[in-house]
């Protein structure tokens, strides 16, 4: 059984008697290592903080979101996309 690194998941799995093998998800562990490493670079950390504030603004304003999605993206000929708020324990798959 593969799981994330949350303590509650580890306790729940240990309570199952018939689980023979259980390991932490390597992608989840790698994500934490990358986050910790990149947060030591002040320039990267500052850009992430600013980007998070910008995305948060659009997530909390239907007017701003409509202006971005319906007007600017179409006007510039871009595919209509929604902004994605960063979440440290989630991976997002998207077209590049």
N, CA, C and O atoms as a CHARMM CRD file, in Angstrom:
* protein
*
  384
    1    1 UNK  N      0.85600  -1.16500   0.00000 PROA 1      0.00000
    2    1 UNK  CA     0.00000   0.00000   0.00000 PROA 1      0.00000
    3    1 UNK  C      0.90300   1.23000   0.00000 PROA 1      0.00000
    4    1 UNK  O      1.81400   1.33800   0.82100 PROA 1      0.00000
    5    2 UNK  N      0.64900   2.14800  -0.91600 PROA 2      0.00000
    6    2 UNK  CA     1.41500   3.39200  -1.00100 PROA 2      0.00000
    7    2 UNK  C      0.51600   4.52200  -0.51500 PROA 2      0.00000
    8    2 UNK  O     -0.66400   4.57900  -0.85800 PROA 2      0.00000
    9    3 UNK  N      1.07500   5.40700   0.27500 PROA 3      0.00000
   10    3 UNK  CA     0.28200   6.49300   0.86400 PROA 3      0.00000
   11    3 UNK  C      1.13600   7.74100   1.01200 PROA 3      0.00000
   12    3 UNK  O      2.35500   7.70100   0.84300 PROA 3      0.00000
   13    4 UNK  N      0.46900   8.86600   1.33500 PROA 4      0.00000
   14    4 UNK  CA     1.21800  10.08600   1.58200 PROA 4      0.00000
   15    4 UNK  C      1.86300  10.00200   2.96500 PROA 4      0.00000
   16    4 UNK  O      1.77000   8.97600   3.63900 PROA 4      0.00000
   17    5 UNK  N      2.50900  11.07300   3.37700 PROA 5      0.00000
   18    5 UNK  CA     3.27300  11.04500   4.62400 PROA 5      0.00000
   19    5 UNK  C      2.48400  11.51200   5.84700 PROA 5      0.00000
   20    5 UNK  O      3.06900  11.71500   6.91100 PROA 5      0.00000
   21    6 UNK  N      1.18500  11.68300   5.71700 PROA 6      0.00000
   22    6 UNK  CA     0.37300  12.18600   6.83000 PROA 6      0.00000
   23    6 UNK  C      0.33100  11.17000   7.97000 PROA 6      0.00000
   24    6 UNK  O      0.16700   9.97000   7.74800 PROA 6      0.00000
   25    7 UNK  N      0.48100  11.67100   9.18000 PROA 7      0.00000
   26    7 UNK  CA     0.48300  10.80000  10.35800 PROA 7      0.00000
   27    7 UNK  C     -0.83400  10.04200  10.50000 PROA 7      0.00000
   28    7 UNK  O     -0.83400   8.87800  10.90100 PROA 7      0.00000
   29    8 UNK  N     -1.95000  10.68500  10.17600 PROA 8      0.00000
   30    8 UNK  CA    -3.25300  10.02800  10.31900 PROA 8      0.00000
   31    8 UNK  C     -3.38000   8.82100   9.38200 PROA 8      0.00000
   32    8 UNK  O     -3.98900   7.81500   9.74600 PROA 8      0.00000
   33    9 UNK  N     -2.81400   8.92000   8.19300 PROA 9      0.00000
   34    9 UNK  CA    -2.84200   7.79900   7.24600 PROA 9      0.00000
   35    9 UNK  C     -1.98400   6.65300   7.77200 PROA 9      0.00000
   36    9 UNK  O     -2.37700   5.49000   7.69000 PROA 9      0.00000
   37   10 UNK  N     -0.82200   6.97800   8.30800 PROA 10     0.00000
   38   10 UNK  CA     0.06500   5.94600   8.84600 PROA 10     0.00000
   39   10 UNK  C     -0.61100   5.17900   9.97900 PROA 10     0.00000
   40   10 UNK  O     -0.50700   3.95400  10.05100 PROA 10     0.00000
   41   11 UNK  N     -1.30000   5.89600  10.86300 PROA 11     0.00000
   42   11 UNK  CA    -2.00800   5.25700  11.97800 PROA 11     0.00000
   43   11 UNK  C     -3.13300   4.37400  11.45100 PROA 11     0.00000
   44   11 UNK  O     -3.32000   3.25200  11.92200 PROA 11     0.00000
   45   12 UNK  N     -3.88200   4.88300  10.47100 PROA 12     0.00000
   46   12 UNK  CA    -4.99400   4.11800   9.91000 PROA 12     0.00000
   47   12 UNK  C     -4.49800   2.82900   9.25900 PROA 12     0.00000
   48   12 UNK  O     -5.11200   1.77600   9.42600 PROA 12     0.00000
   49   13 UNK  N     -3.40600   2.90400   8.52700 PROA 13     0.00000
   50   13 UNK  CA    -2.87300   1.71700   7.85600 PROA 13     0.00000
   51   13 UNK  C     -2.35600   0.70300   8.87000 PROA 13     0.00000
   52   13 UNK  O     -2.55000  -0.50200   8.70800 PROA 13     0.00000
   53   14 UNK  N     -1.69900   1.19700   9.91500 PROA 14     0.00000
   54   14 UNK  CA    -1.20600   0.28100  10.95300 PROA 14     0.00000
   55   14 UNK  C     -2.34700  -0.45700  11.63700 PROA 14     0.00000
   56   14 UNK  O     -2.16200  -1.56800  12.13500 PROA 14     0.00000
   57   15 UNK  N     -3.53200   0.16100  11.66300 PROA 15     0.00000
   58   15 UNK  CA    -4.67200  -0.47300  12.32500 PROA 15     0.00000
   59   15 UNK  C     -5.27800  -1.60200  11.48200 PROA 15     0.00000
   60   15 UNK  O     -6.06700  -2.40000  11.98800 PROA 15     0.00000
   61   16 UNK  N     -4.91300  -1.66800  10.20600 PROA 16     0.00000
   62   16 UNK  CA    -5.37900  -2.75300   9.33900 PROA 16     0.00000
   63   16 UNK  C     -4.49100  -3.97500   9.55300 PROA 16     0.00000
   64   16 UNK  O     -3.27700  -3.90500   9.35900 PROA 16     0.00000
   65   17 UNK  N     -5.08300  -5.07200   9.94400 PROA 17     0.00000
   66   17 UNK  CA    -4.28100  -6.26600  10.27600 PROA 17     0.00000
   67   17 UNK  C     -3.70400  -6.97700   9.06300 PROA 17     0.00000
   68   17 UNK  O     -2.65200  -7.60700   9.16800 PROA 17     0.00000
   69   18 UNK  N     -4.36400  -6.89100   7.91800 PROA 18     0.00000
   70   18 UNK  CA    -3.92100  -7.70900   6.78700 PROA 18     0.00000
   71   18 UNK  C     -3.04600  -6.95700   5.78300 PROA 18     0.00000
   72   18 UNK  O     -2.78800  -7.47200   4.69500 PROA 18     0.00000
   73   19 UNK  N     -2.59100  -5.76800   6.11900 PROA 19     0.00000
   74   19 UNK  CA    -1.69300  -5.04000   5.22200 PROA 19     0.00000
   75   19 UNK  C     -0.28200  -5.55800   5.43600 PROA 19     0.00000
   76   19 UNK  O      0.27700  -5.43900   6.52600 PROA 19     0.00000
   77   20 UNK  N      0.29100  -6.13500   4.38300 PROA 20     0.00000
   78   20 UNK  CA     1.62100  -6.74500   4.48100 PROA 20     0.00000
   79   20 UNK  C      2.74400  -5.73500   4.27300 PROA 20     0.00000
   80   20 UNK  O      3.79500  -5.82200   4.90800 PROA 20     0.00000
   81   21 UNK  N      2.51400  -4.78300   3.38300 PROA 21     0.00000
   82   21 UNK  CA     3.57700  -3.85100   3.05000 PROA 21     0.00000
   83   21 UNK  C      2.98300  -2.46000   2.85700 PROA 21     0.00000
   84   21 UNK  O      1.93500  -2.29500   2.23200 PROA 21     0.00000
   85   22 UNK  N      3.64900  -1.50300   3.38700 PROA 22     0.00000
   86   22 UNK  CA     3.17500  -0.14200   3.22500 PROA 22     0.00000
   87   22 UNK  C      4.37400   0.78700   3.17500 PROA 22     0.00000
   88   22 UNK  O      5.27700   0.70100   4.00700 PROA 22     0.00000
   89   23 UNK  N      4.37300   1.69100   2.17700 PROA 23     0.00000
   90   23 UNK  CA     5.49300   2.61500   2.01100 PROA 23     0.00000
   91   23 UNK  C      4.97500   4.02300   1.75000 PROA 23     0.00000
   92   23 UNK  O      3.87500   4.21300   1.23200 PROA 23     0.00000
   93   24 UNK  N      5.78500   4.99600   2.11500 PROA 24     0.00000
   94   24 UNK  CA     5.44500   6.38100   1.81400 PROA 24     0.00000
   95   24 UNK  C      5.57200   6.61700   0.31600 PROA 24     0.00000
   96   24 UNK  O      6.42600   6.01800  -0.33800 PROA 24     0.00000
   97   25 UNK  N      4.74200   7.46900  -0.22000 PROA 25     0.00000
   98   25 UNK  CA     4.79000   7.81400  -1.63900 PROA 25     0.00000
   99   25 UNK  C      6.08200   8.59800  -1.90600 PROA 25     0.00000
  100   25 UNK  O      6.32000   9.63900  -1.29400 PROA 25     0.00000
  101   26 UNK  N      6.89900   8.09600  -2.81300 PROA 26     0.00000
  102   26 UNK  CA     8.18100   8.75600  -3.09000 PROA 26     0.00000
  103   26 UNK  C      7.97300  10.12500  -3.74200 PROA 26     0.00000
  104   26 UNK  O      8.75400  11.04600  -3.50500 PROA 26     0.00000
  105   27 UNK  N      6.92800  10.26500  -4.55900 PROA 27     0.00000
  106   27 UNK  CA     6.65100  11.56700  -5.18900 PROA 27     0.00000
  107   27 UNK  C      6.28100  12.60200  -4.12900 PROA 27     0.00000
  108   27 UNK  O      6.68100  13.76200  -4.22400 PROA 27     0.00000
  109   28 UNK  N      5.52300  12.18500  -3.12900 PROA 28     0.00000
  110   28 UNK  CA     5.12400  13.09100  -2.04400 PROA 28     0.00000
  111   28 UNK  C      6.34600  13.51900  -1.23800 PROA 28     0.00000
  112   28 UNK  O      6.49000  14.69400  -0.90100 PROA 28     0.00000
  113   29 UNK  N      7.21800  12.57300  -0.93300 PROA 29     0.00000
  114   29 UNK  CA     8.44200  12.87700  -0.19600 PROA 29     0.00000
  115   29 UNK  C      9.35300  13.79100  -1.01300 PROA 29     0.00000
  116   29 UNK  O      9.92800  14.74000  -0.48200 PROA 29     0.00000
  117   30 UNK  N      9.48000  13.49800  -2.30900 PROA 30     0.00000
  118   30 UNK  CA    10.29600  14.33600  -3.19600 PROA 30     0.00000
  119   30 UNK  C      9.74300  15.75600  -3.27100 PROA 30     0.00000
  120   30 UNK  O     10.50800  16.72000  -3.28600 PROA 30     0.00000
  121   31 UNK  N      8.41700  15.88800  -3.31600 PROA 31     0.00000
  122   31 UNK  CA     7.79100  17.21000  -3.35500 PROA 31     0.00000
  123   31 UNK  C      8.17800  18.03200  -2.12600 PROA 31     0.00000
  124   31 UNK  O      8.47900  19.22000  -2.24500 PROA 31     0.00000
  125   32 UNK  N      8.17300  17.41500  -0.96000 PROA 32     0.00000
  126   32 UNK  CA     8.57400  18.13000   0.25900 PROA 32     0.00000
  127   32 UNK  C     10.04300  18.54100   0.20800 PROA 32     0.00000
  128   32 UNK  O     10.39300  19.63900   0.64000 PROA 32     0.00000
  129   33 UNK  N     10.90000  17.67500  -0.31200 PROA 33     0.00000
  130   33 UNK  CA    12.32900  18.00600  -0.43400 PROA 33     0.00000
  131   33 UNK  C     12.53100  19.19400  -1.36900 PROA 33     0.00000
  132   33 UNK  O     13.29700  20.10800  -1.06100 PROA 33     0.00000
  133   34 UNK  N     11.84700  19.18000  -2.50500 PROA 34     0.00000
  134   34 UNK  CA    11.96900  20.27000  -3.46800 PROA 34     0.00000
  135   34 UNK  C     11.47400  21.57300  -2.85700 PROA 34     0.00000
  136   34 UNK  O     12.12500  22.61000  -2.98200 PROA 34     0.00000
  137   35 UNK  N     10.31600  21.51900  -2.19300 PROA 35     0.00000
  138   35 UNK  CA     9.75200  22.71900  -1.56600 PROA 35     0.00000
  139   35 UNK  C     10.71900  23.29600  -0.53900 PROA 35     0.00000
  140   35 UNK  O     10.97700  24.49900  -0.53500 PROA 35     0.00000
  141   36 UNK  N     11.24600  22.45500   0.31800 PROA 36     0.00000
  142   36 UNK  CA    12.17900  22.92900   1.34600 PROA 36     0.00000
  143   36 UNK  C     13.43300  23.53900   0.72900 PROA 36     0.00000
  144   36 UNK  O     13.93000  24.56200   1.19800 PROA 36     0.00000
  145   37 UNK  N     13.93500  22.90700  -0.31800 PROA 37     0.00000
  146   37 UNK  CA    15.14600  23.41200  -0.97700 PROA 37     0.00000
  147   37 UNK  C     14.88300  24.75000  -1.65600 PROA 37     0.00000
  148   37 UNK  O     15.65300  25.69600  -1.49000 PROA 37     0.00000
  149   38 UNK  N     13.79900  24.83200  -2.41800 PROA 38     0.00000
  150   38 UNK  CA    13.50400  26.07000  -3.13700 PROA 38     0.00000
  151   38 UNK  C     13.16200  27.22400  -2.19900 PROA 38     0.00000
  152   38 UNK  O     13.42400  28.38300  -2.51900 PROA 38     0.00000
  153   39 UNK  N     12.58400  26.91500  -1.05800 PROA 39     0.00000
  154   39 UNK  CA    12.26000  27.98200  -0.10200 PROA 39     0.00000
  155   39 UNK  C     13.49900  28.61100   0.52300 PROA 39     0.00000
  156   39 UNK  O     13.41200  29.66500   1.15300 PROA 39     0.00000
  157   40 UNK  N     14.65100  27.96900   0.34900 PROA 40     0.00000
  158   40 UNK  CA    15.88600  28.57100   0.85700 PROA 40     0.00000
  159   40 UNK  C     16.43600  29.61600  -0.11500 PROA 40     0.00000
  160   40 UNK  O     17.36000  30.35400   0.22600 PROA 40     0.00000
  161   41 UNK  N     15.87300  29.68200  -1.32100 PROA 41     0.00000
  162   41 UNK  CA    16.28200  30.68400  -2.32000 PROA 41     0.00000
  163   41 UNK  C     15.31500  31.86200  -2.20100 PROA 41     0.00000
  164   41 UNK  O     14.16400  31.74700  -2.62400 PROA 41     0.00000
  165   42 UNK  N     15.75200  32.99400  -1.63500 PROA 42     0.00000
  166   42 UNK  CA    14.83400  34.11800  -1.37800 PROA 42     0.00000
  167   42 UNK  C     14.09500  34.61000  -2.62100 PROA 42     0.00000
  168   42 UNK  O     12.91300  34.94600  -2.54500 PROA 42     0.00000
  169   43 UNK  N     14.77800  34.65300  -3.76000 PROA 43     0.00000
  170   43 UNK  CA    14.12900  35.15000  -4.98000 PROA 43     0.00000
  171   43 UNK  C     12.96400  34.25200  -5.38100 PROA 43     0.00000
  172   43 UNK  O     11.89400  34.73700  -5.74700 PROA 43     0.00000
  173   44 UNK  N     13.17700  32.94600  -5.30900 PROA 44     0.00000
  174   44 UNK  CA    12.12000  31.99400  -5.64600 PROA 44     0.00000
  175   44 UNK  C     10.94900  32.13300  -4.68300 PROA 44     0.00000
  176   44 UNK  O      9.79100  32.18100  -5.09800 PROA 44     0.00000
  177   45 UNK  N     11.26100  32.19600  -3.40800 PROA 45     0.00000
  178   45 UNK  CA    10.21700  32.31200  -2.37400 PROA 45     0.00000
  179   45 UNK  C      9.38900  33.57900  -2.59000 PROA 45     0.00000
  180   45 UNK  O      8.16400  33.53900  -2.47400 PROA 45     0.00000
  181   46 UNK  N     10.03900  34.69900  -2.90200 PROA 46     0.00000
  182   46 UNK  CA     9.31500  35.96000  -3.11700 PROA 46     0.00000
  183   46 UNK  C      8.39600  35.88900  -4.33200 PROA 46     0.00000
  184   46 UNK  O      7.27700  36.39900  -4.29300 PROA 46     0.00000
  185   47 UNK  N      8.86000  35.26000  -5.40600 PROA 47     0.00000
  186   47 UNK  CA     8.02700  35.11200  -6.60700 PROA 47     0.00000
  187   47 UNK  C      6.81200  34.23800  -6.28800 PROA 47     0.00000
  188   47 UNK  O      5.69900  34.54800  -6.71400 PROA 47     0.00000
  189   48 UNK  N      7.01800  33.15200  -5.54200 PROA 48     0.00000
  190   48 UNK  CA     5.90500  32.26200  -5.18100 PROA 48     0.00000
  191   48 UNK  C      4.87800  32.97700  -4.31100 PROA 48     0.00000
  192   48 UNK  O      3.67600  32.77600  -4.49000 PROA 48     0.00000
  193   49 UNK  N      5.32500  33.80200  -3.38000 PROA 49     0.00000
  194   49 UNK  CA     4.41000  34.55900  -2.52100 PROA 49     0.00000
  195   49 UNK  C      3.59100  35.53200  -3.35300 PROA 49     0.00000
  196   49 UNK  O      2.37800  35.63600  -3.17000 PROA 49     0.00000
  197   50 UNK  N      4.24200  36.24500  -4.26400 PROA 50     0.00000
  198   50 UNK  CA     3.52400  37.20100  -5.12100 PROA 50     0.00000
  199   50 UNK  C      2.53500  36.49100  -6.04100 PROA 50     0.00000
  200   50 UNK  O      1.40000  36.94000  -6.20200 PROA 50     0.00000
  201   51 UNK  N      2.96400  35.38900  -6.63900 PROA 51     0.00000
  202   51 UNK  CA     2.07300  34.63300  -7.52700 PROA 51     0.00000
  203   51 UNK  C      0.86600  34.10600  -6.76000 PROA 51     0.00000
  204   51 UNK  O     -0.25200  34.12600  -7.27700 PROA 51     0.00000
  205   52 UNK  N      1.07500  33.64200  -5.55300 PROA 52     0.00000
  206   52 UNK  CA    -0.02300  33.13700  -4.72600 PROA 52     0.00000
  207   52 UNK  C     -1.03800  34.23300  -4.42300 PROA 52     0.00000
  208   52 UNK  O     -2.24400  33.98500  -4.43300 PROA 52     0.00000
  209   53 UNK  N     -0.55400  35.43900  -4.15400 PROA 53     0.00000
  210   53 UNK  CA    -1.45500  36.56900  -3.88700 PROA 53     0.00000
  211   53 UNK  C     -2.26400  36.93200  -5.13000 PROA 53     0.00000
  212   53 UNK  O     -3.44700  37.25800  -5.02900 PROA 53     0.00000
  213   54 UNK  N     -1.63300  36.87600  -6.29600 PROA 54     0.00000
  214   54 UNK  CA    -2.33600  37.18300  -7.54400 PROA 54     0.00000
  215   54 UNK  C     -3.42800  36.14800  -7.80800 PROA 54     0.00000
  216   54 UNK  O     -4.56500  36.50700  -8.11600 PROA 54     0.00000
  217   55 UNK  N     -3.08500  34.86700  -7.68800 PROA 55     0.00000
  218   55 UNK  CA    -4.06900  33.81000  -7.92000 PROA 55     0.00000
  219   55 UNK  C     -5.19500  33.91100  -6.89500 PROA 55     0.00000
  220   55 UNK  O     -6.36200  33.72200  -7.23800 PROA 55     0.00000
  221   56 UNK  N     -4.86100  34.20400  -5.65600 PROA 56     0.00000
  222   56 UNK  CA    -5.87500  34.35100  -4.60600 PROA 56     0.00000
  223   56 UNK  C     -6.85500  35.47500  -4.94400 PROA 56     0.00000
  224   56 UNK  O     -8.05700  35.34300  -4.71400 PROA 56     0.00000
  225   57 UNK  N     -6.34300  36.57500  -5.48600 PROA 57     0.00000
  226   57 UNK  CA    -7.21300  37.69400  -5.88500 PROA 57     0.00000
  227   57 UNK  C     -8.23900  37.22300  -6.91000 PROA 57     0.00000
  228   57 UNK  O     -9.42600  37.52300  -6.78300 PROA 57     0.00000
  229   58 UNK  N     -7.79000  36.49000  -7.92100 PROA 58     0.00000
  230   58 UNK  CA    -8.69500  36.02100  -8.96500 PROA 58     0.00000
  231   58 UNK  C     -9.66300  34.96600  -8.43600 PROA 58     0.00000
  232   58 UNK  O    -10.81400  34.91500  -8.87000 PROA 58     0.00000
  233   59 UNK  N     -9.21700  34.13300  -7.51300 PROA 59     0.00000
  234   59 UNK  CA   -10.08900  33.10100  -6.93800 PROA 59     0.00000
  235   59 UNK  C    -11.21700  33.70500  -6.10700 PROA 59     0.00000
  236   59 UNK  O    -12.27300  33.09200  -5.95600 PROA 59     0.00000
  237   60 UNK  N    -10.99800  34.90800  -5.56700 PROA 60     0.00000
  238   60 UNK  CA   -12.00100  35.54900  -4.70900 PROA 60     0.00000
  239   60 UNK  C    -12.80600  36.63100  -5.41400 PROA 60     0.00000
  240   60 UNK  O    -13.61800  37.30100  -4.77700 PROA 60     0.00000
  241   61 UNK  N    -12.60200  36.81600  -6.71100 PROA 61     0.00000
  242   61 UNK  CA   -13.32400  37.85600  -7.43800 PROA 61     0.00000
  243   61 UNK  C    -13.84200  37.32400  -8.77400 PROA 61     0.00000
  244   61 UNK  O    -13.06900  37.08200  -9.70100 PROA 61     0.00000
  245   62 UNK  N    -15.14700  37.14800  -8.85700 PROA 62     0.00000
  246   62 UNK  CA   -15.75300  36.68700 -10.10700 PROA 62     0.00000
  247   62 UNK  C    -15.56400  37.70500 -11.22500 PROA 62     0.00000
  248   62 UNK  O    -15.40200  37.33100 -12.38700 PROA 62     0.00000
  249   63 UNK  N    -15.58400  38.97500 -10.88300 PROA 63     0.00000
  250   63 UNK  CA   -15.40000  40.02700 -11.88800 PROA 63     0.00000
  251   63 UNK  C    -13.99300  39.95300 -12.47900 PROA 63     0.00000
  252   63 UNK  O    -13.82200  40.00300 -13.69700 PROA 63     0.00000
  253   64 UNK  N    -12.98900  39.83400 -11.61100 PROA 64     0.00000
  254   64 UNK  CA   -11.60100  39.75300 -12.08800 PROA 64     0.00000
  255   64 UNK  C    -11.38200  38.47300 -12.89200 PROA 64     0.00000
  256   64 UNK  O    -10.70900  38.49400 -13.92200 PROA 64     0.00000
  257   65 UNK  N    -11.94200  37.37000 -12.43000 PROA 65     0.00000
  258   65 UNK  CA   -11.80000  36.10600 -13.14400 PROA 65     0.00000
  259   65 UNK  C    -12.43300  36.19500 -14.52700 PROA 65     0.00000
  260   65 UNK  O    -11.84400  35.74900 -15.51200 PROA 65     0.00000
  261   66 UNK  N    -13.63000  36.77000 -14.60300 PROA 66     0.00000
  262   66 UNK  CA   -14.29900  36.93100 -15.88900 PROA 66     0.00000
  263   66 UNK  C    -13.49900  37.79400 -16.83800 PROA 66     0.00000
  264   66 UNK  O    -13.41100  37.50200 -18.03100 PROA 66     0.00000
  265   67 UNK  N    -12.91200  38.86200 -16.31100 PROA 67     0.00000
  266   67 UNK  CA   -12.10900  39.75500 -17.14000 PROA 67     0.00000
  267   67 UNK  C    -10.87200  39.02900 -17.65700 PROA 67     0.00000
  268   67 UNK  O    -10.48400  39.20800 -18.81200 PROA 67     0.00000
  269   68 UNK  N    -10.26400  38.22700 -16.82300 PROA 68     0.00000
  270   68 UNK  CA    -9.07300  37.49500 -17.24100 PROA 68     0.00000
  271   68 UNK  C     -9.42300  36.39800 -18.23800 PROA 68     0.00000
  272   68 UNK  O     -8.81900  36.30800 -19.30600 PROA 68     0.00000
  273   69 UNK  N    -10.39500  35.57000 -17.88900 PROA 69     0.00000
  274   69 UNK  CA   -10.70500  34.41000 -18.72100 PROA 69     0.00000
  275   69 UNK  C    -11.44100  34.78000 -19.99900 PROA 69     0.00000
  276   69 UNK  O    -11.05700  34.36100 -21.09100 PROA 69     0.00000
  277   70 UNK  N    -12.47200  35.54600 -19.85900 PROA 70     0.00000
  278   70 UNK  CA   -13.33300  35.80600 -21.01000 PROA 70     0.00000
  279   70 UNK  C    -12.77600  36.86900 -21.93500 PROA 70     0.00000
  280   70 UNK  O    -12.96600  36.80200 -23.14900 PROA 70     0.00000
  281   71 UNK  N    -12.09400  37.84200 -21.37200 PROA 71     0.00000
  282   71 UNK  CA   -11.65700  38.96000 -22.20800 PROA 71     0.00000
  283   71 UNK  C    -10.19600  38.84700 -22.62400 PROA 71     0.00000
  284   71 UNK  O     -9.89300  38.78000 -23.81500 PROA 71     0.00000
  285   72 UNK  N     -9.30500  38.82500 -21.66600 PROA 72     0.00000
  286   72 UNK  CA    -7.87300  38.88900 -21.98800 PROA 72     0.00000
  287   72 UNK  C     -7.37500  37.63700 -22.70400 PROA 72     0.00000
  288   72 UNK  O     -6.65700  37.74600 -23.69800 PROA 72     0.00000
  289   73 UNK  N     -7.73600  36.46500 -22.22400 PROA 73     0.00000
  290   73 UNK  CA    -7.24700  35.24600 -22.85500 PROA 73     0.00000
  291   73 UNK  C     -7.76100  35.12500 -24.29200 PROA 73     0.00000
  292   73 UNK  O     -7.00900  34.77600 -25.20300 PROA 73     0.00000
  293   74 UNK  N     -9.03000  35.41400 -24.47800 PROA 74     0.00000
  294   74 UNK  CA    -9.60600  35.34100 -25.82300 PROA 74     0.00000
  295   74 UNK  C     -9.01500  36.42500 -26.71200 PROA 74     0.00000
  296   74 UNK  O     -8.67900  36.16600 -27.86700 PROA 74     0.00000
  297   75 UNK  N     -8.88700  37.62700 -26.18700 PROA 75     0.00000
  298   75 UNK  CA    -8.32800  38.74400 -26.94000 PROA 75     0.00000
  299   75 UNK  C     -6.90700  38.44400 -27.42400 PROA 75     0.00000
  300   75 UNK  O     -6.52900  38.80000 -28.54000 PROA 75     0.00000
  301   76 UNK  N     -6.13700  37.79100 -26.57300 PROA 76     0.00000
  302   76 UNK  CA    -4.74900  37.46900 -26.91700 PROA 76     0.00000
  303   76 UNK  C     -4.62500  36.15000 -27.68400 PROA 76     0.00000
  304   76 UNK  O     -3.52400  35.74900 -28.06000 PROA 76     0.00000
  305   77 UNK  N     -5.74900  35.48500 -27.91200 PROA 77     0.00000
  306   77 UNK  CA    -5.74300  34.24100 -28.67000 PROA 77     0.00000
  307   77 UNK  C     -5.25600  33.03700 -27.88200 PROA 77     0.00000
  308   77 UNK  O     -4.82800  32.04100 -28.46600 PROA 77     0.00000
  309   78 UNK  N     -5.32100  33.12400 -26.54300 PROA 78     0.00000
  310   78 UNK  CA    -4.90400  32.00400 -25.70800 PROA 78     0.00000
  311   78 UNK  C     -6.08100  31.07400 -25.45000 PROA 78     0.00000
  312   78 UNK  O     -7.24100  31.47900 -25.52100 PROA 78     0.00000
  313   79 UNK  N     -5.76300  29.83700 -25.15100 PROA 79     0.00000
  314   79 UNK  CA    -6.77500  28.87800 -24.72400 PROA 79     0.00000
  315   79 UNK  C     -7.32700  29.36700 -23.38300 PROA 79     0.00000
  316   79 UNK  O     -6.56900  29.82000 -22.52600 PROA 79     0.00000
  317   80 UNK  N     -8.62300  29.27500 -23.20800 PROA 80     0.00000
  318   80 UNK  CA    -9.24300  29.74900 -21.96300 PROA 80     0.00000
  319   80 UNK  C     -8.89800  28.78700 -20.82700 PROA 80     0.00000
  320   80 UNK  O     -9.31800  27.63000 -20.83600 PROA 80     0.00000
  321   81 UNK  N     -8.13300  29.27200 -19.85400 PROA 81     0.00000
  322   81 UNK  CA    -7.67000  28.46500 -18.72600 PROA 81     0.00000
  323   81 UNK  C     -8.03300  29.13900 -17.41800 PROA 81     0.00000
  324   81 UNK  O     -8.16300  30.36200 -17.35300 PROA 81     0.00000
  325   82 UNK  N     -8.19700  28.33600 -16.37300 PROA 82     0.00000
  326   82 UNK  CA    -8.40600  28.86800 -15.02900 PROA 82     0.00000
  327   82 UNK  C     -7.08100  28.84100 -14.28500 PROA 82     0.00000
  328   82 UNK  O     -6.25100  27.96400 -14.52300 PROA 82     0.00000
  329   83 UNK  N     -6.87800  29.79200 -13.39100 PROA 83     0.00000
  330   83 UNK  CA    -5.67400  29.79200 -12.56400 PROA 83     0.00000
  331   83 UNK  C     -5.78200  28.66900 -11.53200 PROA 83     0.00000
  332   83 UNK  O     -6.87300  28.34600 -11.06300 PROA 83     0.00000
  333   84 UNK  N     -4.65200  28.08800 -11.19000 PROA 84     0.00000
  334   84 UNK  CA    -4.62100  27.00100 -10.21400 PROA 84     0.00000
  335   84 UNK  C     -3.87800  27.47900  -8.97500 PROA 84     0.00000
  336   84 UNK  O     -2.72900  27.91200  -9.05300 PROA 84     0.00000
  337   85 UNK  N     -4.54500  27.39500  -7.83800 PROA 85     0.00000
  338   85 UNK  CA    -3.91700  27.76300  -6.56900 PROA 85     0.00000
  339   85 UNK  C     -2.96100  26.64600  -6.16500 PROA 85     0.00000
  340   85 UNK  O     -3.32400  25.47000  -6.19900 PROA 85     0.00000
  341   86 UNK  N     -1.76700  27.00700  -5.79200 PROA 86     0.00000
  342   86 UNK  CA    -0.76900  26.02500  -5.38800 PROA 86     0.00000
  343   86 UNK  C     -1.19000  25.31600  -4.10800 PROA 86     0.00000
  344   86 UNK  O     -1.71000  25.93300  -3.17700 PROA 86     0.00000
  345   87 UNK  N     -0.95900  24.02200  -4.08100 PROA 87     0.00000
  346   87 UNK  CA    -1.21800  23.21900  -2.88700 PROA 87     0.00000
  347   87 UNK  C     -0.01900  22.28900  -2.72900 PROA 87     0.00000
  348   87 UNK  O      0.28500  21.51100  -3.63300 PROA 87     0.00000
  349   88 UNK  N      0.64900  22.36400  -1.61000 PROA 88     0.00000
  350   88 UNK  CA     1.92600  21.66500  -1.43400 PROA 88     0.00000
  351   88 UNK  C      1.83100  20.15600  -1.55500 PROA 88     0.00000
  352   88 UNK  O      2.81700  19.50300  -1.89700 PROA 88     0.00000
  353   89 UNK  N      0.66400  19.59000  -1.28100 PROA 89     0.00000
  354   89 UNK  CA     0.56000  18.13000  -1.30600 PROA 89     0.00000
  355   89 UNK  C     -0.20100  17.61300  -2.51200 PROA 89     0.00000
  356   89 UNK  O     -0.56300  16.43700  -2.54800 PROA 89     0.00000
  357   90 UNK  N     -0.45000  18.45000  -3.48900 PROA 90     0.00000
  358   90 UNK  CA    -1.18500  18.03000  -4.68400 PROA 90     0.00000
  359   90 UNK  C     -0.31700  18.23000  -5.92800 PROA 90     0.00000
  360   90 UNK  O      0.48600  19.16000  -6.00800 PROA 90     0.00000
  361   91 UNK  N     -0.50000  17.34500  -6.87500 PROA 91     0.00000
  362   91 UNK  CA     0.16300  17.47900  -8.15500 PROA 91     0.00000
  363   91 UNK  C     -0.91600  17.76000  -9.19100 PROA 91     0.00000
  364   91 UNK  O     -1.97300  17.13000  -9.16900 PROA 91     0.00000
  365   92 UNK  N     -0.66600  18.68600 -10.08700 PROA 92     0.00000
  366   92 UNK  CA    -1.63300  19.05600 -11.11000 PROA 92     0.00000
  367   92 UNK  C     -1.09200  18.68100 -12.47600 PROA 92     0.00000
  368   92 UNK  O      0.02200  19.05700 -12.84000 PROA 92     0.00000
  369   93 UNK  N     -1.87100  17.95200 -13.21100 PROA 93     0.00000
  370   93 UNK  CA    -1.49800  17.58500 -14.56700 PROA 93     0.00000
  371   93 UNK  C     -2.19800  18.53800 -15.51900 PROA 93     0.00000
  372   93 UNK  O     -3.39900  18.78100 -15.39700 PROA 93     0.00000
  373   94 UNK  N     -1.45300  19.06900 -16.45300 PROA 94     0.00000
  374   94 UNK  CA    -2.03800  19.98400 -17.42800 PROA 94     0.00000
  375   94 UNK  C     -1.26400  19.88800 -18.72300 PROA 94     0.00000
  376   94 UNK  O     -0.14500  19.37600 -18.75900 PROA 94     0.00000
  377   95 UNK  N     -1.86800  20.38300 -19.77900 PROA 95     0.00000
  378   95 UNK  CA    -1.19100  20.39500 -21.07600 PROA 95     0.00000
  379   95 UNK  C     -0.11500  21.46500 -21.05400 PROA 95     0.00000
  380   95 UNK  O     -0.35000  22.57200 -20.56900 PROA 95     0.00000
  381   96 UNK  N      1.03700  21.15400 -21.56400 PROA 96     0.00000
  382   96 UNK  CA     2.14000  22.11600 -21.61200 PROA 96     0.00000
  383   96 UNK  C      2.19500  22.72300 -22.98500 PROA 96     0.00000
  384   96 UNK  O      3.05200  23.56500 -23.25400 PROA 96     0.00000
